[in-house]
Amino acid sequence: MNLPHPLYEATLIRRYKRFLADVQLLDGEIITVHCPNSGSMMGCAEPGSAVLLSRSLNEKRKLPFTLELIRAGDYWVGINTMRPNHLVREAVSQGMIPELCGYQEIRSEVRYGTNSRIDLLLSGPGCTCYVEVKNVTLLNNKSALFPDAVTTRGQKHLHELMQVVQSGGRGVIFFVVQREDAETFGPADSIDPTYGKLLRLAIQNGVEALAYQAHVSPREIYLTRRLEITLPETADRESTLITQ
């Protein structure tokens, strides 16, 4: 997926009120930009970080700039939660995700469950697959973690995917890790233990969990490889491992 061109360089001053951030442009001007991420952005919202912005063509938009990428150490991190759905849809349509091949139709934002919309609905002969996509930016000891804040919405999605499976469909929770310094993926139990328990329960009840890493650069973002998913039972017991 190509990113908007050009992207504008800036330095992060602060991120606040969930969807706002103040940045300083190269010419010294300080502006407020839209931050399309409802999470805490823990570990990738440090003041002084280099950031890249896209600019909307809509002249009536109150905040013309959108925060797209943040530099964390040696890597860019994609914080725009609007991108992963497009990333996964593009990869599925190109046959780049072996676990999701064989479907003839891809639809987005289809109503299901209790007043929800599934990110991707894949359809084939006598088979449907419901794919819920999550953006991952949090990193701890080389492991990408989700969520980075308590997510009642994410908990609801796991319940609904379990209902899909119970009704005879296929349910997939797909984690897009928008940073290249992760080696594995797992639930952030210390941040949202309820989500971690529900993720384990969902997997036990037939929901499939996939975690894919993305290559993130100022020009483009695309999925590269599947990551192993670790599900620690407790802090002092051996982890369960979902391999490729």
N, C-alpha and C positions, 0 to 999 in steps of 0.2 A: 504494500500500500504506500503510494507516494504521499508525502506530506505537502501541505500548501507551500507554495513558493512565491516570494521569498519568506524565510523566517527571520525574525528580528532578534538580535542579541540584546540581552539586558542582564542586570544583576538583581537578584531577589532581595528585597528589603524586609518584607514580612508577608505572611499569608494569614488571613483572618476571616471571620464570619463565614467559614466554609468555602464560599464561592468567590472570594475576593483576594487579591494580592497586590501589593505595591512593589513596583520594580523601578530601577533606574536605567534608562536607555544609554546608549554609548555617548550621546551628546550631553548627558548630564540631566536630562529632563526626567522627573519622577511622575509616573502615571499609575493609575489603578487599572488592573486587568481582570478579566473573568478567569476564574480557576475552576475548571470543569471536573471537580473531584470532591465528593461528599465525605471522604474518609479523613483521617487525621494527617495523612501523608507523613507519618512518623519516619524519620531518618532520611527524608528527601525534601525537606522544606526549610533547610538551614539558611538563615540570613547570610548574604554574601555569596550564595551559590550562583553559578552561571545558569541562565535560563534562555530558552528560545520561545518566541511568540509568533503566533499567526495573526493575520489581520483580516477582519471580515470585510466583504465587499458591500455589505449593507450599511449605507451611510446614516441610516436612522438608528442604528444600534447604539445604545448608551455607552457601552464599553467596547470599542472596536477591536481591542487586542485580546487574544486568548492564550493562556499559558499552555504550552504543549510539552516541552521537555525541560528537565532539571538535571544538572550535572551532579552526580554523586561519586566522588573519587575519580576513577578513570573512565566511568561510563555515563552515558545518558540514560535517564529514566523517563519512560512515557507515562505522564500522570493524567492525560486526558482520557476519562472513562468512556468517552464516546467512540474511541478508536477500536477497542477490542472486538466489538460485534462485527465491524467491517473486516477486521483482520481474519477472524475465524470464517466468516462467510466467503471471503476471497480464497482462503486456503482450502475450504471444502469444495468450492466450485472448480478449483484447479487440481483436485485430487491429491492434495499435499498432506492430508490427515488420514492415514490408513484406517483408523478406527471409525471414520465417518464417511467412508466411500460407499458407492452403490445406490445413492439416492438421486432421483431425477429432478426433484423440485426443492427449492430452498425459499422459504418465506420468512420475513422478519416481523417482529412485534405482533404476533398472533395471540388473540385473547385465549386464556385458559385459566383453570383454577379458580380462585376467589378474587375476582377483579384484578387479575394480573395479565401480563403479556409475556410470552416466551420470547427470548431473544432470537432464536432460530428454530424453525420447524422444518425438519427434513422429511420428505415423503418419497416413498418408492412403492413398488407393487406389494400391496397388502401390509405395508410397514410404515410407521411414523416414528420419528425420533425427536424428542424435545430437548433442546440444548440451551442451558442457562449459562451465560458467559460472565465471568468476574475478572476485573482488572487487579493485578497484584504488583505492588511496589515496595512492600516492606521486606527487609532483609535482616537476618540475624544468623551470624556464624555460617555464612554461605547457604543458608536455607531461606527460600522465599516463603513468606507467611501471609495468610489471609484469615480474617480481616485485620485491618489496622485500627478499627474502632468497632464498638458493639454494633451489630447490624441485625435489627429485628426483621428488616426486609429480606436479608439473606437467609435468615432462619425460615421465614415463610416460604421462600423459593425451594428450600430443601424439603419441606413438608409437601409441597405441591408436586415436586418431582417424584416423591415416594408414591403419591396418589396416582401419578401417571403410570408408574411401573405396576402398581396393584391392579390397574385397569387393563393391563396387557400391552401397554406401550413401552417405548424405550426412553429412559430419562438419563441425561448426561449433564453433569456439572463440569464446566470447562474453565480452568483457571489460566489466564494469559499473564505470564510473568514478563512485564515490560522492563526488564533489566537483564544484562548479560553476565552479571557476577554471581548468579545463583547456581547452585549445583543440585539442589533438591527442593521439594516443596512440601509444606505441611500446614496444618491449621494453627492459628495463633491462639492456643488455648489460654494463655495468660491474659489475653485481651478480651476474648469472648468465649469463655468455656462452654456456653450453651451451644454456640455455633459448632465448636469442635465435637461435642457429643452428638449433635444432630448429623454432622457430616459422617461420622463413623456409623451411626444408625442407618443413614441413607444408603451407604455402601453395603452394609449388611443386608439391606432389603432390596438390593438389585439396582440401585442408582449407580451409574458408572462415573468415576472421577478421572478426569484427564487434566494434566498440567503441561503446558507447552511454553517454552521460552521464546522470546522474540528478540530479533536483532533490531536495535534502536539506533538510528542515526539521524542527523538533520535532514537527510534526503528522503529516507523511507523507513518503514517498519514492516517486518515480516516474520512469521513464525519459523523457527529453525529446528528445534528438537523437542522431544518429549522428556519431561523430567520425572524422576522417581518421586513418589509421594510417600512420605513417612508419617505414620500415625502412632505416636507414642501413647502407650497405655497409661503410664504414670511417669513422673519425673525420674524415678529410679528403676524402671523396668525396661526391658528390651523393646525396641520399636517394632511395629509392624511395617512392612515395606511393600508398596505396590510397584512392581517393576514394569519395565517397558514390555 
